């Protein structure tokens, strides 16, 4: 399957609880952290929900 590289570029301090939970569920613990994920419908939905906080690159 395809992979994406995700970077958290904005903080979550002033975001809604749902957005904070989504960022945590993706595996982020701090700003500027980079994570690689397999593309699946669930991961794509989470990325779309917080795409304004992320930088997404296809691998």
KANOR-V950622 format. One record per helix or strand of 2 or more residues. SS is the DSSP state (helix for helix, strand for strand). FROM is the first residue (numbers start at 1). LEN is the number of residues. If there is no record, write none. Layout:
# KANOR-V950622
ss->SS from->FROM len->LEN
ss->SS from->FROM len->LEN
This chain:
# KANOR-V950622
ss->strand from->3 len->6
ss->helix from->17 len->10
ss->strand from->34 len->5
ss->helix from->41 len->9
ss->strand from->54 len->5
